[in-house]
Amino acid sequence: MPHIGKDEISEDLDDFVDRIFAPESLGGFKQVIKLIARVRNISFHSAQSIMKALNLAMYIFDALHKYSFDIEDRYISNEYHRTKYQKGWCSEYPFYVVLLKSYEYNLTIKSCELFATFINHYYSVLDTLRDKDLARESSTREEDACSNFRLFMRTNVAELNFVRETIPNTTGDSPAAIAHQLDQYLTSKETWPYLPHKNYLRILCHFFSNDWKPAKHIT
């Protein structure tokens, strides 16, 4: 590996931290690195796609993943290794919480492909997700998409396990194709044991098709 100066390292690391909208404390940062490692062990292609989307340079990942280092300040060390998000993070750092809580996800080759597509699509529609005119009274569409995807990836029920093993149909499916696949599954499956599980997919349909509509506020 060619010699890399301190300024370049600092710039590349800042790009990564800014890209994932990490809190100033970097709470749970270790979990983000572990996410990449987990995905790489399952789907190298998906890991490469995620790293590129997150602006994570390979040498930075290698350094943080392969080598341990001591942090004298106990508070900083605890924050770096934390596995729980703080109160308010789901609204202030919704995407970062998706990455932080990834150790709870059911990761397979298929779900890693879907995860990579979710991350790439997230950045392409970020302006829409943060559009105040499309927000609900209690949350933005960014919060809706991130929280539902997080729960979808974590929840271990037969219906969602099946979806994670069948969508996307093929590697490289576009977000629009994934939205269509989710919609077909929703319309063909009339009965769900637990309605919120179906709502996870409905929200993800809106996310991948990027067809959010203003929420109806009832006074």
PyMOL commands that place a pseudoatom at each C-alpha (Angstrom):
pseudoatom trace, name=CA, resn=MET, resi=1, chain=A, elem=C, hetatm=0, pos=[0.000, 0.000, 0.000]
pseudoatom trace, name=CA, resn=PRO, resi=2, chain=A, elem=C, hetatm=0, pos=[1.429, 3.414, -0.918]
pseudoatom trace, name=CA, resn=HIS, resi=3, chain=A, elem=C, hetatm=0, pos=[2.278, 5.802, 1.874]
pseudoatom trace, name=CA, resn=ILE, resi=4, chain=A, elem=C, hetatm=0, pos=[-0.717, 7.875, 2.927]
pseudoatom trace, name=CA, resn=GLY, resi=5, chain=A, elem=C, hetatm=0, pos=[-0.207, 11.123, 4.788]
pseudoatom trace, name=CA, resn=LYS, resi=6, chain=A, elem=C, hetatm=0, pos=[-2.002, 12.083, 7.996]
pseudoatom trace, name=CA, resn=ASP, resi=7, chain=A, elem=C, hetatm=0, pos=[-3.948, 14.840, 6.267]
pseudoatom trace, name=CA, resn=GLU, resi=8, chain=A, elem=C, hetatm=0, pos=[-5.279, 12.430, 3.642]
pseudoatom trace, name=CA, resn=ILE, resi=9, chain=A, elem=C, hetatm=0, pos=[-6.223, 9.878, 6.298]
pseudoatom trace, name=CA, resn=SER, resi=10, chain=A, elem=C, hetatm=0, pos=[-8.030, 12.544, 8.295]
pseudoatom trace, name=CA, resn=GLU, resi=11, chain=A, elem=C, hetatm=0, pos=[-9.858, 13.762, 5.185]
pseudoatom trace, name=CA, resn=ASP, resi=12, chain=A, elem=C, hetatm=0, pos=[-10.931, 10.245, 4.149]
pseudoatom trace, name=CA, resn=LEU, resi=13, chain=A, elem=C, hetatm=0, pos=[-12.108, 9.444, 7.671]
pseudoatom trace, name=CA, resn=ASP, resi=14, chain=A, elem=C, hetatm=0, pos=[-14.058, 12.707, 7.877]
pseudoatom trace, name=CA, resn=ASP, resi=15, chain=A, elem=C, hetatm=0, pos=[-15.709, 11.927, 4.536]
pseudoatom trace, name=CA, resn=PHE, resi=16, chain=A, elem=C, hetatm=0, pos=[-16.846, 8.581, 5.895]
pseudoatom trace, name=CA, resn=VAL, resi=17, chain=A, elem=C, hetatm=0, pos=[-18.095, 9.974, 9.215]
pseudoatom trace, name=CA, resn=ASP, resi=18, chain=A, elem=C, hetatm=0, pos=[-19.973, 12.784, 7.462]
pseudoatom trace, name=CA, resn=ARG, resi=19, chain=A, elem=C, hetatm=0, pos=[-21.440, 10.393, 4.908]
pseudoatom trace, name=CA, resn=ILE, resi=20, chain=A, elem=C, hetatm=0, pos=[-23.058, 8.175, 7.541]
pseudoatom trace, name=CA, resn=PHE, resi=21, chain=A, elem=C, hetatm=0, pos=[-24.363, 11.162, 9.540]
pseudoatom trace, name=CA, resn=ALA, resi=22, chain=A, elem=C, hetatm=0, pos=[-22.666, 9.922, 12.687]
pseudoatom trace, name=CA, resn=PRO, resi=23, chain=A, elem=C, hetatm=0, pos=[-23.267, 11.720, 15.989]
pseudoatom trace, name=CA, resn=GLU, resi=24, chain=A, elem=C, hetatm=0, pos=[-20.420, 13.825, 17.343]
pseudoatom trace, name=CA, resn=SER, resi=25, chain=A, elem=C, hetatm=0, pos=[-19.707, 11.226, 20.039]
pseudoatom trace, name=CA, resn=LEU, resi=26, chain=A, elem=C, hetatm=0, pos=[-19.260, 8.478, 17.389]
pseudoatom trace, name=CA, resn=GLY, resi=27, chain=A, elem=C, hetatm=0, pos=[-21.352, 6.285, 19.666]
pseudoatom trace, name=CA, resn=GLY, resi=28, chain=A, elem=C, hetatm=0, pos=[-21.550, 2.766, 18.254]
pseudoatom trace, name=CA, resn=PHE, resi=29, chain=A, elem=C, hetatm=0, pos=[-18.971, 3.449, 15.530]
pseudoatom trace, name=CA, resn=LYS, resi=30, chain=A, elem=C, hetatm=0, pos=[-17.426, 0.008, 16.067]
pseudoatom trace, name=CA, resn=GLN, resi=31, chain=A, elem=C, hetatm=0, pos=[-20.732, -1.590, 15.052]
pseudoatom trace, name=CA, resn=VAL, resi=32, chain=A, elem=C, hetatm=0, pos=[-20.544, 0.091, 11.639]
pseudoatom trace, name=CA, resn=ILE, resi=33, chain=A, elem=C, hetatm=0, pos=[-17.151, -1.503, 11.005]
pseudoatom trace, name=CA, resn=LYS, resi=34, chain=A, elem=C, hetatm=0, pos=[-18.471, -4.856, 12.218]
pseudoatom trace, name=CA, resn=LEU, resi=35, chain=A, elem=C, hetatm=0, pos=[-21.355, -4.516, 9.767]
pseudoatom trace, name=CA, resn=ILE, resi=36, chain=A, elem=C, hetatm=0, pos=[-18.976, -4.332, 6.813]
pseudoatom trace, name=CA, resn=ALA, resi=37, chain=A, elem=C, hetatm=0, pos=[-17.055, -7.330, 8.125]
pseudoatom trace, name=CA, resn=ARG, resi=38, chain=A, elem=C, hetatm=0, pos=[-20.248, -9.375, 8.523]
pseudoatom trace, name=CA, resn=VAL, resi=39, chain=A, elem=C, hetatm=0, pos=[-21.493, -8.536, 5.049]
pseudoatom trace, name=CA, resn=ARG, resi=40, chain=A, elem=C, hetatm=0, pos=[-18.074, -9.296, 3.501]
pseudoatom trace, name=CA, resn=ASN, resi=41, chain=A, elem=C, hetatm=0, pos=[-18.187, -12.779, 5.003]
pseudoatom trace, name=CA, resn=ILE, resi=42, chain=A, elem=C, hetatm=0, pos=[-21.518, -13.377, 3.281]
pseudoatom trace, name=CA, resn=SER, resi=43, chain=A, elem=C, hetatm=0, pos=[-21.456, -11.329, 0.082]
pseudoatom trace, name=CA, resn=PHE, resi=44, chain=A, elem=C, hetatm=0, pos=[-18.227, -9.641, -1.000]
pseudoatom trace, name=CA, resn=HIS, resi=45, chain=A, elem=C, hetatm=0, pos=[-20.029, -7.858, -3.838]
pseudoatom trace, name=CA, resn=SER, resi=46, chain=A, elem=C, hetatm=0, pos=[-22.607, -6.350, -1.459]
pseudoatom trace, name=CA, resn=ALA, resi=47, chain=A, elem=C, hetatm=0, pos=[-19.879, -5.261, 0.950]
pseudoatom trace, name=CA, resn=GLN, resi=48, chain=A, elem=C, hetatm=0, pos=[-18.008, -3.490, -1.848]
pseudoatom trace, name=CA, resn=SER, resi=49, chain=A, elem=C, hetatm=0, pos=[-21.194, -1.726, -2.904]
pseudoatom trace, name=CA, resn=ILE, resi=50, chain=A, elem=C, hetatm=0, pos=[-21.917, -0.603, 0.658]
pseudoatom trace, name=CA, resn=MET, resi=51, chain=A, elem=C, hetatm=0, pos=[-18.362, 0.617, 1.257]
pseudoatom trace, name=CA, resn=LYS, resi=52, chain=A, elem=C, hetatm=0, pos=[-18.441, 2.652, -1.949]
pseudoatom trace, name=CA, resn=ALA, resi=53, chain=A, elem=C, hetatm=0, pos=[-21.793, 4.197, -1.029]
pseudoatom trace, name=CA, resn=LEU, resi=54, chain=A, elem=C, hetatm=0, pos=[-20.544, 5.073, 2.465]
pseudoatom trace, name=CA, resn=ASN, resi=55, chain=A, elem=C, hetatm=0, pos=[-17.273, 6.598, 1.191]
pseudoatom trace, name=CA, resn=LEU, resi=56, chain=A, elem=C, hetatm=0, pos=[-15.365, 4.075, 3.305]
pseudoatom trace, name=CA, resn=ALA, resi=57, chain=A, elem=C, hetatm=0, pos=[-11.820, 3.672, 2.000]
pseudoatom trace, name=CA, resn=MET, resi=58, chain=A, elem=C, hetatm=0, pos=[-10.528, 0.097, 2.121]
pseudoatom trace, name=CA, resn=TYR, resi=59, chain=A, elem=C, hetatm=0, pos=[-7.407, 1.000, 4.084]
pseudoatom trace, name=CA, resn=ILE, resi=60, chain=A, elem=C, hetatm=0, pos=[-9.505, 2.696, 6.774]
pseudoatom trace, name=CA, resn=PHE, resi=61, chain=A, elem=C, hetatm=0, pos=[-11.772, -0.340, 7.062]
pseudoatom trace, name=CA, resn=ASP, resi=62, chain=A, elem=C, hetatm=0, pos=[-8.764, -2.657, 7.236]
pseudoatom trace, name=CA, resn=ALA, resi=63, chain=A, elem=C, hetatm=0, pos=[-7.144, -0.545, 9.949]
pseudoatom trace, name=CA, resn=LEU, resi=64, chain=A, elem=C, hetatm=0, pos=[-10.264, -0.350, 12.110]
pseudoatom trace, name=CA, resn=HIS, resi=65, chain=A, elem=C, hetatm=0, pos=[-11.231, -3.984, 11.552]
pseudoatom trace, name=CA, resn=LYS, resi=66, chain=A, elem=C, hetatm=0, pos=[-7.909, -5.822, 11.738]
pseudoatom trace, name=CA, resn=TYR, resi=67, chain=A, elem=C, hetatm=0, pos=[-6.166, -3.877, 14.476]
pseudoatom trace, name=CA, resn=SER, resi=68, chain=A, elem=C, hetatm=0, pos=[-7.188, -3.103, 18.027]
pseudoatom trace, name=CA, resn=PHE, resi=69, chain=A, elem=C, hetatm=0, pos=[-6.158, 0.041, 19.853]
pseudoatom trace, name=CA, resn=ASP, resi=70, chain=A, elem=C, hetatm=0, pos=[-6.411, 1.271, 23.405]
pseudoatom trace, name=CA, resn=ILE, resi=71, chain=A, elem=C, hetatm=0, pos=[-8.537, 4.271, 24.315]
pseudoatom trace, name=CA, resn=GLU, resi=72, chain=A, elem=C, hetatm=0, pos=[-7.529, 5.655, 27.677]
pseudoatom trace, name=CA, resn=ASP, resi=73, chain=A, elem=C, hetatm=0, pos=[-10.664, 7.730, 28.133]
pseudoatom trace, name=CA, resn=ARG, resi=74, chain=A, elem=C, hetatm=0, pos=[-13.297, 5.272, 29.390]
pseudoatom trace, name=CA, resn=TYR, resi=75, chain=A, elem=C, hetatm=0, pos=[-16.213, 7.408, 28.187]
pseudoatom trace, name=CA, resn=ILE, resi=76, chain=A, elem=C, hetatm=0, pos=[-14.850, 7.574, 24.633]
pseudoatom trace, name=CA, resn=SER, resi=77, chain=A, elem=C, hetatm=0, pos=[-14.136, 3.833, 24.680]
pseudoatom trace, name=CA, resn=ASN, resi=78, chain=A, elem=C, hetatm=0, pos=[-17.644, 3.018, 25.888]
pseudoatom trace, name=CA, resn=GLU, resi=79, chain=A, elem=C, hetatm=0, pos=[-19.168, 5.277, 23.242]
pseudoatom trace, name=CA, resn=TYR, resi=80, chain=A, elem=C, hetatm=0, pos=[-17.077, 3.715, 20.465]
pseudoatom trace, name=CA, resn=HIS, resi=81, chain=A, elem=C, hetatm=0, pos=[-18.185, 0.202, 21.448]
pseudoatom trace, name=CA, resn=ARG, resi=82, chain=A, elem=C, hetatm=0, pos=[-21.798, 0.991, 22.377]
pseudoatom trace, name=CA, resn=THR, resi=83, chain=A, elem=C, hetatm=0, pos=[-24.526, -1.240, 20.919]
pseudoatom trace, name=CA, resn=LYS, resi=84, chain=A, elem=C, hetatm=0, pos=[-27.552, 0.847, 21.862]
pseudoatom trace, name=CA, resn=TYR, resi=85, chain=A, elem=C, hetatm=0, pos=[-28.614, 4.168, 20.457]
pseudoatom trace, name=CA, resn=GLN, resi=86, chain=A, elem=C, hetatm=0, pos=[-29.328, 7.099, 22.712]
pseudoatom trace, name=CA, resn=LYS, resi=87, chain=A, elem=C, hetatm=0, pos=[-32.714, 8.708, 23.178]
pseudoatom trace, name=CA, resn=GLY, resi=88, chain=A, elem=C, hetatm=0, pos=[-33.537, 10.893, 20.191]
pseudoatom trace, name=CA, resn=TRP, resi=89, chain=A, elem=C, hetatm=0, pos=[-31.127, 9.238, 17.779]
pseudoatom trace, name=CA, resn=CYS, resi=90, chain=A, elem=C, hetatm=0, pos=[-33.908, 7.571, 15.762]
pseudoatom trace, name=CA, resn=SER, resi=91, chain=A, elem=C, hetatm=0, pos=[-35.168, 11.018, 14.750]
pseudoatom trace, name=CA, resn=GLU, resi=92, chain=A, elem=C, hetatm=0, pos=[-31.839, 12.862, 14.627]
pseudoatom trace, name=CA, resn=TYR, resi=93, chain=A, elem=C, hetatm=0, pos=[-29.653, 10.114, 13.127]
pseudoatom trace, name=CA, resn=PRO, resi=94, chain=A, elem=C, hetatm=0, pos=[-32.110, 7.600, 11.604]
pseudoatom trace, name=CA, resn=PHE, resi=95, chain=A, elem=C, hetatm=0, pos=[-29.736, 6.244, 8.965]
pseudoatom trace, name=CA, resn=TYR, resi=96, chain=A, elem=C, hetatm=0, pos=[-26.865, 5.889, 11.414]
pseudoatom trace, name=CA, resn=VAL, resi=97, chain=A, elem=C, hetatm=0, pos=[-29.120, 3.852, 13.710]
pseudoatom trace, name=CA, resn=VAL, resi=98, chain=A, elem=C, hetatm=0, pos=[-29.788, 1.478, 10.794]
pseudoatom trace, name=CA, resn=LEU, resi=99, chain=A, elem=C, hetatm=0, pos=[-26.032, 0.845, 10.607]
pseudoatom trace, name=CA, resn=LEU, resi=100, chain=A, elem=C, hetatm=0, pos=[-25.522, 0.750, 14.373]
pseudoatom trace, name=CA, resn=LYS, resi=101, chain=A, elem=C, hetatm=0, pos=[-28.213, -1.889, 14.981]
pseudoatom trace, name=CA, resn=SER, resi=102, chain=A, elem=C, hetatm=0, pos=[-27.076, -4.127, 12.110]
pseudoatom trace, name=CA, resn=TYR, resi=103, chain=A, elem=C, hetatm=0, pos=[-25.775, -6.774, 14.532]
pseudoatom trace, name=CA, resn=GLU, resi=104, chain=A, elem=C, hetatm=0, pos=[-29.452, -7.680, 15.107]
pseudoatom trace, name=CA, resn=TYR, resi=105, chain=A, elem=C, hetatm=0, pos=[-30.192, -8.324, 11.435]
pseudoatom trace, name=CA, resn=ASN, resi=106, chain=A, elem=C, hetatm=0, pos=[-30.771, -11.673, 9.754]
pseudoatom trace, name=CA, resn=LEU, resi=107, chain=A, elem=C, hetatm=0, pos=[-28.059, -11.430, 7.114]
pseudoatom trace, name=CA, resn=THR, resi=108, chain=A, elem=C, hetatm=0, pos=[-27.993, -13.812, 4.165]
pseudoatom trace, name=CA, resn=ILE, resi=109, chain=A, elem=C, hetatm=0, pos=[-26.758, -13.374, 0.608]
pseudoatom trace, name=CA, resn=LYS, resi=110, chain=A, elem=C, hetatm=0, pos=[-30.168, -12.069, -0.438]
pseudoatom trace, name=CA, resn=SER, resi=111, chain=A, elem=C, hetatm=0, pos=[-30.683, -9.729, 2.513]
pseudoatom trace, name=CA, resn=CYS, resi=112, chain=A, elem=C, hetatm=0, pos=[-27.155, -8.349, 2.052]
pseudoatom trace, name=CA, resn=GLU, resi=113, chain=A, elem=C, hetatm=0, pos=[-28.036, -7.524, -1.558]
pseudoatom trace, name=CA, resn=LEU, resi=114, chain=A, elem=C, hetatm=0, pos=[-31.203, -5.794, -0.374]
pseudoatom trace, name=CA, resn=PHE, resi=115, chain=A, elem=C, hetatm=0, pos=[-29.247, -3.933, 2.311]
pseudoatom trace, name=CA, resn=ALA, resi=116, chain=A, elem=C, hetatm=0, pos=[-26.759, -2.668, -0.272]
pseudoatom trace, name=CA, resn=THR, resi=117, chain=A, elem=C, hetatm=0, pos=[-29.575, -1.510, -2.535]
pseudoatom trace, name=CA, resn=PHE, resi=118, chain=A, elem=C, hetatm=0, pos=[-31.310, 0.210, 0.380]
pseudoatom trace, name=CA, resn=ILE, resi=119, chain=A, elem=C, hetatm=0, pos=[-28.157, 2.152, 1.258]
pseudoatom trace, name=CA, resn=ASN, resi=120, chain=A, elem=C, hetatm=0, pos=[-27.430, 3.231, -2.313]
pseudoatom trace, name=CA, resn=HIS, resi=121, chain=A, elem=C, hetatm=0, pos=[-31.047, 4.226, -2.920]
pseudoatom trace, name=CA, resn=TYR, resi=122, chain=A, elem=C, hetatm=0, pos=[-31.188, 6.117, 0.385]
pseudoatom trace, name=CA, resn=TYR, resi=123, chain=A, elem=C, hetatm=0, pos=[-28.570, 8.576, -0.799]
pseudoatom trace, name=CA, resn=SER, resi=124, chain=A, elem=C, hetatm=0, pos=[-30.209, 9.036, -4.196]
pseudoatom trace, name=CA, resn=VAL, resi=125, chain=A, elem=C, hetatm=0, pos=[-33.581, 9.999, -2.672]
pseudoatom trace, name=CA, resn=LEU, resi=126, chain=A, elem=C, hetatm=0, pos=[-32.374, 11.777, 0.468]
pseudoatom trace, name=CA, resn=ASP, resi=127, chain=A, elem=C, hetatm=0, pos=[-33.821, 15.139, -0.545]
pseudoatom trace, name=CA, resn=THR, resi=128, chain=A, elem=C, hetatm=0, pos=[-37.260, 13.568, -0.907]
pseudoatom trace, name=CA, resn=LEU, resi=129, chain=A, elem=C, hetatm=0, pos=[-36.959, 11.725, 2.404]
pseudoatom trace, name=CA, resn=ARG, resi=130, chain=A, elem=C, hetatm=0, pos=[-36.211, 15.006, 4.174]
pseudoatom trace, name=CA, resn=ASP, resi=131, chain=A, elem=C, hetatm=0, pos=[-38.858, 17.039, 2.353]
pseudoatom trace, name=CA, resn=LYS, resi=132, chain=A, elem=C, hetatm=0, pos=[-40.897, 18.769, 5.067]
pseudoatom trace, name=CA, resn=ASP, resi=133, chain=A, elem=C, hetatm=0, pos=[-43.964, 18.853, 2.823]
pseudoatom trace, name=CA, resn=LEU, resi=134, chain=A, elem=C, hetatm=0, pos=[-44.008, 15.039, 2.752]
pseudoatom trace, name=CA, resn=ALA, resi=135, chain=A, elem=C, hetatm=0, pos=[-43.348, 14.527, 6.470]
pseudoatom trace, name=CA, resn=ARG, resi=136, chain=A, elem=C, hetatm=0, pos=[-45.880, 13.110, 8.856]
pseudoatom trace, name=CA, resn=GLU, resi=137, chain=A, elem=C, hetatm=0, pos=[-46.820, 15.064, 11.958]
pseudoatom trace, name=CA, resn=SER, resi=138, chain=A, elem=C, hetatm=0, pos=[-44.573, 12.919, 14.139]
pseudoatom trace, name=CA, resn=SER, resi=139, chain=A, elem=C, hetatm=0, pos=[-41.765, 11.910, 11.768]
pseudoatom trace, name=CA, resn=THR, resi=140, chain=A, elem=C, hetatm=0, pos=[-40.017, 12.559, 8.487]
pseudoatom trace, name=CA, resn=ARG, resi=141, chain=A, elem=C, hetatm=0, pos=[-40.099, 10.064, 5.634]
pseudoatom trace, name=CA, resn=GLU, resi=142, chain=A, elem=C, hetatm=0, pos=[-36.415, 9.447, 6.341]
pseudoatom trace, name=CA, resn=GLU, resi=143, chain=A, elem=C, hetatm=0, pos=[-37.329, 8.268, 9.838]
pseudoatom trace, name=CA, resn=ASP, resi=144, chain=A, elem=C, hetatm=0, pos=[-40.180, 6.154, 8.459]
pseudoatom trace, name=CA, resn=ALA, resi=145, chain=A, elem=C, hetatm=0, pos=[-37.989, 4.438, 5.868]
pseudoatom trace, name=CA, resn=CYS, resi=146, chain=A, elem=C, hetatm=0, pos=[-35.057, 3.815, 8.196]
pseudoatom trace, name=CA, resn=SER, resi=147, chain=A, elem=C, hetatm=0, pos=[-37.054, 2.573, 11.181]
pseudoatom trace, name=CA, resn=ASN, resi=148, chain=A, elem=C, hetatm=0, pos=[-39.169, 0.236, 9.057]
pseudoatom trace, name=CA, resn=PHE, resi=149, chain=A, elem=C, hetatm=0, pos=[-36.161, -1.162, 7.230]
pseudoatom trace, name=CA, resn=ARG, resi=150, chain=A, elem=C, hetatm=0, pos=[-34.384, -1.718, 10.550]
pseudoatom trace, name=CA, resn=LEU, resi=151, chain=A, elem=C, hetatm=0, pos=[-37.353, -3.607, 11.977]
pseudoatom trace, name=CA, resn=PHE, resi=152, chain=A, elem=C, hetatm=0, pos=[-37.841, -5.516, 8.721]
pseudoatom trace, name=CA, resn=MET, resi=153, chain=A, elem=C, hetatm=0, pos=[-34.241, -6.720, 8.795]
pseudoatom trace, name=CA, resn=ARG, resi=154, chain=A, elem=C, hetatm=0, pos=[-34.410, -7.662, 12.477]
pseudoatom trace, name=CA, resn=THR, resi=155, chain=A, elem=C, hetatm=0, pos=[-37.825, -9.245, 12.887]
pseudoatom trace, name=CA, resn=ASN, resi=156, chain=A, elem=C, hetatm=0, pos=[-37.753, -13.036, 12.715]
pseudoatom trace, name=CA, resn=VAL, resi=157, chain=A, elem=C, hetatm=0, pos=[-41.159, -14.131, 11.416]
pseudoatom trace, name=CA, resn=ALA, resi=158, chain=A, elem=C, hetatm=0, pos=[-41.925, -16.534, 8.565]
pseudoatom trace, name=CA, resn=GLU, resi=159, chain=A, elem=C, hetatm=0, pos=[-43.386, -13.891, 6.239]
pseudoatom trace, name=CA, resn=LEU, resi=160, chain=A, elem=C, hetatm=0, pos=[-40.454, -11.509, 6.494]
pseudoatom trace, name=CA, resn=ASN, resi=161, chain=A, elem=C, hetatm=0, pos=[-37.878, -14.314, 6.411]
pseudoatom trace, name=CA, resn=PHE, resi=162, chain=A, elem=C, hetatm=0, pos=[-39.418, -15.413, 3.118]
pseudoatom trace, name=CA, resn=VAL, resi=163, chain=A, elem=C, hetatm=0, pos=[-39.300, -11.905, 1.676]
pseudoatom trace, name=CA, resn=ARG, resi=164, chain=A, elem=C, hetatm=0, pos=[-35.639, -11.463, 2.647]
pseudoatom trace, name=CA, resn=GLU, resi=165, chain=A, elem=C, hetatm=0, pos=[-34.828, -14.711, 0.826]
pseudoatom trace, name=CA, resn=THR, resi=166, chain=A, elem=C, hetatm=0, pos=[-36.654, -13.843, -2.401]
pseudoatom trace, name=CA, resn=ILE, resi=167, chain=A, elem=C, hetatm=0, pos=[-36.157, -10.090, -2.908]
pseudoatom trace, name=CA, resn=PRO, resi=168, chain=A, elem=C, hetatm=0, pos=[-34.368, -8.875, -4.941]
pseudoatom trace, name=CA, resn=ASN, resi=169, chain=A, elem=C, hetatm=0, pos=[-35.182, -11.514, -7.535]
pseudoatom trace, name=CA, resn=THR, resi=170, chain=A, elem=C, hetatm=0, pos=[-31.781, -11.124, -9.189]
pseudoatom trace, name=CA, resn=THR, resi=171, chain=A, elem=C, hetatm=0, pos=[-28.550, -9.360, -8.262]
pseudoatom trace, name=CA, resn=GLY, resi=172, chain=A, elem=C, hetatm=0, pos=[-28.573, -5.827, -9.600]
pseudoatom trace, name=CA, resn=ASP, resi=173, chain=A, elem=C, hetatm=0, pos=[-32.351, -5.329, -9.562]
pseudoatom trace, name=CA, resn=SER, resi=174, chain=A, elem=C, hetatm=0, pos=[-33.207, -1.630, -9.610]
pseudoatom trace, name=CA, resn=PRO, resi=175, chain=A, elem=C, hetatm=0, pos=[-35.030, 0.044, -6.718]
pseudoatom trace, name=CA, resn=ALA, resi=176, chain=A, elem=C, hetatm=0, pos=[-38.115, 0.295, -8.957]
pseudoatom trace, name=CA, resn=ALA, resi=177, chain=A, elem=C, hetatm=0, pos=[-37.968, -3.444, -9.643]
pseudoatom trace, name=CA, resn=ILE, resi=178, chain=A, elem=C, hetatm=0, pos=[-37.657, -4.176, -5.919]
pseudoatom trace, name=CA, resn=ALA, resi=179, chain=A, elem=C, hetatm=0, pos=[-40.641, -1.919, -5.186]
pseudoatom trace, name=CA, resn=HIS, resi=180, chain=A, elem=C, hetatm=0, pos=[-42.648, -3.856, -7.781]
pseudoatom trace, name=CA, resn=GLN, resi=181, chain=A, elem=C, hetatm=0, pos=[-41.618, -7.177, -6.218]
pseudoatom trace, name=CA, resn=LEU, resi=182, chain=A, elem=C, hetatm=0, pos=[-42.645, -5.988, -2.766]
pseudoatom trace, name=CA, resn=ASP, resi=183, chain=A, elem=C, hetatm=0, pos=[-45.956, -4.700, -4.089]
pseudoatom trace, name=CA, resn=GLN, resi=184, chain=A, elem=C, hetatm=0, pos=[-46.704, -8.005, -5.812]
pseudoatom trace, name=CA, resn=TYR, resi=185, chain=A, elem=C, hetatm=0, pos=[-46.019, -9.856, -2.597]
pseudoatom trace, name=CA, resn=LEU, resi=186, chain=A, elem=C, hetatm=0, pos=[-48.258, -7.513, -0.607]
pseudoatom trace, name=CA, resn=THR, resi=187, chain=A, elem=C, hetatm=0, pos=[-51.184, -7.812, -2.988]
pseudoatom trace, name=CA, resn=SER, resi=188, chain=A, elem=C, hetatm=0, pos=[-50.913, -11.593, -3.321]
pseudoatom trace, name=CA, resn=LYS, resi=189, chain=A, elem=C, hetatm=0, pos=[-50.691, -12.200, 0.432]
pseudoatom trace, name=CA, resn=GLU, resi=190, chain=A, elem=C, hetatm=0, pos=[-54.130, -11.396, 1.797]
pseudoatom trace, name=CA, resn=THR, resi=191, chain=A, elem=C, hetatm=0, pos=[-53.761, -12.569, 5.378]
pseudoatom trace, name=CA, resn=TRP, resi=192, chain=A, elem=C, hetatm=0, pos=[-50.917, -11.652, 7.709]
pseudoatom trace, name=CA, resn=PRO, resi=193, chain=A, elem=C, hetatm=0, pos=[-50.843, -12.798, 11.343]
pseudoatom trace, name=CA, resn=TYR, resi=194, chain=A, elem=C, hetatm=0, pos=[-49.598, -9.407, 12.504]
pseudoatom trace, name=CA, resn=LEU, resi=195, chain=A, elem=C, hetatm=0, pos=[-50.512, -6.284, 10.544]
pseudoatom trace, name=CA, resn=PRO, resi=196, chain=A, elem=C, hetatm=0, pos=[-47.390, -4.181, 11.392]
pseudoatom trace, name=CA, resn=HIS, resi=197, chain=A, elem=C, hetatm=0, pos=[-45.252, -6.775, 9.598]
pseudoatom trace, name=CA, resn=LYS, resi=198, chain=A, elem=C, hetatm=0, pos=[-47.191, -6.021, 6.430]
pseudoatom trace, name=CA, resn=ASN, resi=199, chain=A, elem=C, hetatm=0, pos=[-46.806, -2.304, 7.096]
pseudoatom trace, name=CA, resn=TYR, resi=200, chain=A, elem=C, hetatm=0, pos=[-43.014, -2.700, 7.060]
pseudoatom trace, name=CA, resn=LEU, resi=201, chain=A, elem=C, hetatm=0, pos=[-43.232, -3.822, 3.439]
pseudoatom trace, name=CA, resn=ARG, resi=202, chain=A, elem=C, hetatm=0, pos=[-45.730, -1.123, 2.524]
pseudoatom trace, name=CA, resn=ILE, resi=203, chain=A, elem=C, hetatm=0, pos=[-43.385, 1.605, 3.758]
pseudoatom trace, name=CA, resn=LEU, resi=204, chain=A, elem=C, hetatm=0, pos=[-40.459, -0.011, 1.937]
pseudoatom trace, name=CA, resn=CYS, resi=205, chain=A, elem=C, hetatm=0, pos=[-42.528, -0.038, -1.258]
pseudoatom trace, name=CA, resn=HIS, resi=206, chain=A, elem=C, hetatm=0, pos=[-42.880, 3.722, -0.979]
pseudoatom trace, name=CA, resn=PHE, resi=207, chain=A, elem=C, hetatm=0, pos=[-39.169, 4.055, -0.238]
pseudoatom trace, name=CA, resn=PHE, resi=208, chain=A, elem=C, hetatm=0, pos=[-37.934, 2.019, -3.205]
pseudoatom trace, name=CA, resn=SER, resi=209, chain=A, elem=C, hetatm=0, pos=[-40.458, 3.558, -5.621]
pseudoatom trace, name=CA, resn=ASN, resi=210, chain=A, elem=C, hetatm=0, pos=[-39.922, 7.025, -4.078]
pseudoatom trace, name=CA, resn=ASP, resi=211, chain=A, elem=C, hetatm=0, pos=[-43.619, 7.830, -4.413]
pseudoatom trace, name=CA, resn=TRP, resi=212, chain=A, elem=C, hetatm=0, pos=[-44.306, 9.392, -1.012]
pseudoatom trace, name=CA, resn=LYS, resi=213, chain=A, elem=C, hetatm=0, pos=[-47.384, 11.550, -0.699]
pseudoatom trace, name=CA, resn=PRO, resi=214, chain=A, elem=C, hetatm=0, pos=[-48.073, 14.298, 1.858]
pseudoatom trace, name=CA, resn=ALA, resi=215, chain=A, elem=C, hetatm=0, pos=[-49.485, 12.856, 5.063]
pseudoatom trace, name=CA, resn=LYS, resi=216, chain=A, elem=C, hetatm=0, pos=[-53.103, 13.525, 5.929]
pseudoatom trace, name=CA, resn=HIS, resi=217, chain=A, elem=C, hetatm=0, pos=[-53.142, 15.477, 9.168]
pseudoatom trace, name=CA, resn=ILE, resi=218, chain=A, elem=C, hetatm=0, pos=[-56.413, 15.235, 11.042]
pseudoatom trace, name=CA, resn=THR, resi=219, chain=A, elem=C, hetatm=0, pos=[-57.176, 18.091, 13.383]
for i in range(1, 219): cmd.bond("trace and resi %d" % i, "trace and resi %d" % (i + 1))
show_as sticks, trace
zoom trace
